[in-house]
Amino acid sequence: MLLFHKLFVQFGDLLSFGGKVLLLAAEVLLLLVQGLLLFCKLLPILGELLLILGELQLLLAALLLLLVQGLLLFCKLLPSSSP
């Protein structure tokens, strides 16, 4: 009878350990889902930032084009030094 009691206690300990492992796995899964939800909430903000960066890139390209055109016009207005 004592053998069955020890076996039953060890089986209960094993079930308790399994329950703790399952609880830990559930907490890890919950953290992963919360992280995914946070990423999904940040996705539109990241999209807006990329759009703003794209518009800034276009603005810088337009300014660079104006600078180059101004330099070309300045070079055309310089007197030529050839005889």
Short mmCIF file of the C-alpha atoms (twelve columns), coordinates in Angstrom:
data_MODEL
# 
_entry.id   MODEL 
# 
loop_
_atom_site.group_PDB 
_atom_site.id 
_atom_site.type_symbol 
_atom_site.label_atom_id 
_atom_site.label_alt_id 
_atom_site.label_comp_id 
_atom_site.label_asym_id 
_atom_site.label_seq_id 
_atom_site.Cartn_x 
_atom_site.Cartn_y 
_atom_site.Cartn_z 
_atom_site.pdbx_PDB_model_num 
ATOM 1  C CA . MET A 1  0.000  0.000  0.000   1 
ATOM 2  C CA . LEU A 2  2.895  2.349  0.777   1 
ATOM 3  C CA . LEU A 3  4.322  1.677  -2.700  1 
ATOM 4  C CA . PHE A 4  1.059  2.764  -4.318  1 
ATOM 5  C CA . HIS A 5  1.002  5.889  -2.147  1 
ATOM 6  C CA . LYS A 6  4.553  6.861  -3.198  1 
ATOM 7  C CA . LEU A 7  3.743  6.114  -6.838  1 
ATOM 8  C CA . PHE A 8  0.582  8.205  -6.603  1 
ATOM 9  C CA . VAL A 9  2.499  11.099 -4.991  1 
ATOM 10 C CA . GLN A 10 5.174  10.964 -7.700  1 
ATOM 11 C CA . PHE A 11 2.486  10.895 -10.377 1 
ATOM 12 C CA . GLY A 12 0.890  13.958 -8.751  1 
ATOM 13 C CA . ASP A 13 4.255  15.726 -8.691  1 
ATOM 14 C CA . LEU A 14 4.718  14.893 -12.367 1 
ATOM 15 C CA . LEU A 15 1.285  16.297 -13.182 1 
ATOM 16 C CA . SER A 16 2.067  19.423 -11.156 1 
ATOM 17 C CA . PHE A 17 5.331  19.904 -13.046 1 
ATOM 18 C CA . GLY A 18 3.526  19.373 -16.358 1 
ATOM 19 C CA . GLY A 19 0.950  21.958 -15.347 1 
ATOM 20 C CA . LYS A 20 3.683  24.455 -14.503 1 
ATOM 21 C CA . VAL A 21 5.329  23.839 -17.884 1 
ATOM 22 C CA . LEU A 22 2.000  24.350 -19.653 1 
ATOM 23 C CA . LEU A 23 1.405  27.554 -17.675 1 
ATOM 24 C CA . LEU A 24 4.836  28.855 -18.643 1 
ATOM 25 C CA . ALA A 25 4.198  27.974 -22.299 1 
ATOM 26 C CA . ALA A 26 0.850  29.797 -22.149 1 
ATOM 27 C CA . GLU A 27 2.519  32.899 -20.684 1 
ATOM 28 C CA . VAL A 28 5.165  32.862 -23.417 1 
ATOM 29 C CA . LEU A 29 2.451  32.500 -26.064 1 
ATOM 30 C CA . LEU A 30 0.548  35.391 -24.490 1 
ATOM 31 C CA . LEU A 31 3.669  37.581 -24.635 1 
ATOM 32 C CA . LEU A 32 4.171  36.664 -28.293 1 
ATOM 33 C CA . VAL A 33 0.568  37.552 -29.139 1 
ATOM 34 C CA . GLN A 34 0.844  40.854 -27.243 1 
ATOM 35 C CA . GLY A 35 4.049  41.652 -29.128 1 
ATOM 36 C CA . LEU A 36 2.355  40.868 -32.429 1 
ATOM 37 C CA . LEU A 37 -0.585 43.105 -31.536 1 
ATOM 38 C CA . LEU A 38 1.786  45.928 -30.630 1 
ATOM 39 C CA . PHE A 39 3.607  45.461 -33.943 1 
ATOM 40 C CA . CYS A 40 0.281  45.589 -35.796 1 
ATOM 41 C CA . LYS A 41 -0.600 48.813 -33.980 1 
ATOM 42 C CA . LEU A 42 2.765  50.328 -34.905 1 
ATOM 43 C CA . LEU A 43 2.527  49.282 -38.561 1 
ATOM 44 C CA . PRO A 44 0.395  52.260 -39.705 1 
ATOM 45 C CA . ILE A 45 2.736  54.642 -37.872 1 
ATOM 46 C CA . LEU A 46 5.726  53.063 -39.610 1 
ATOM 47 C CA . GLY A 47 3.906  53.399 -42.935 1 
ATOM 48 C CA . GLU A 48 3.309  57.092 -42.316 1 
ATOM 49 C CA . LEU A 49 6.973  57.585 -41.416 1 
ATOM 50 C CA . LEU A 50 8.048  55.867 -44.627 1 
ATOM 51 C CA . LEU A 51 5.664  58.074 -46.601 1 
ATOM 52 C CA . ILE A 52 7.100  61.203 -44.967 1 
ATOM 53 C CA . LEU A 53 10.640 60.001 -45.691 1 
ATOM 54 C CA . GLY A 54 9.696  59.404 -49.330 1 
ATOM 55 C CA . GLU A 55 8.270  62.908 -49.618 1 
ATOM 56 C CA . LEU A 56 11.415 64.369 -48.050 1 
ATOM 57 C CA . GLN A 57 13.495 62.429 -50.556 1 
ATOM 58 C CA . LEU A 58 11.470 63.903 -53.424 1 
ATOM 59 C CA . LEU A 59 11.860 67.390 -51.966 1 
ATOM 60 C CA . LEU A 60 15.631 66.964 -51.653 1 
ATOM 61 C CA . ALA A 61 15.829 65.660 -55.224 1 
ATOM 62 C CA . ALA A 62 13.894 68.703 -56.477 1 
ATOM 63 C CA . LEU A 63 16.190 71.055 -54.544 1 
ATOM 64 C CA . LEU A 64 19.246 69.311 -55.959 1 
ATOM 65 C CA . LEU A 65 17.824 69.637 -59.476 1 
ATOM 66 C CA . LEU A 66 17.250 73.359 -58.948 1 
ATOM 67 C CA . LEU A 67 20.803 73.737 -57.679 1 
ATOM 68 C CA . VAL A 68 22.244 71.975 -60.721 1 
ATOM 69 C CA . GLN A 69 20.094 74.035 -63.088 1 
ATOM 70 C CA . GLY A 70 21.227 77.210 -61.328 1 
ATOM 71 C CA . LEU A 71 24.877 76.176 -61.687 1 
ATOM 72 C CA . LEU A 72 24.378 75.437 -65.395 1 
ATOM 73 C CA . LEU A 73 22.753 78.831 -65.928 1 
ATOM 74 C CA . PHE A 74 25.585 80.504 -64.019 1 
ATOM 75 C CA . CYS A 75 28.155 78.711 -66.210 1 
ATOM 76 C CA . LYS A 76 26.337 79.839 -69.383 1 
ATOM 77 C CA . LEU A 77 26.377 83.449 -68.207 1 
ATOM 78 C CA . LEU A 78 30.124 83.473 -67.591 1 
ATOM 79 C CA . PRO A 79 32.114 85.186 -70.356 1 
ATOM 80 C CA . SER A 80 34.006 82.733 -72.501 1 
ATOM 81 C CA . SER A 81 37.780 83.070 -72.397 1 
ATOM 82 C CA . SER A 82 38.472 81.614 -75.840 1 
ATOM 83 C CA . PRO A 83 39.938 84.059 -78.473 1 
# 
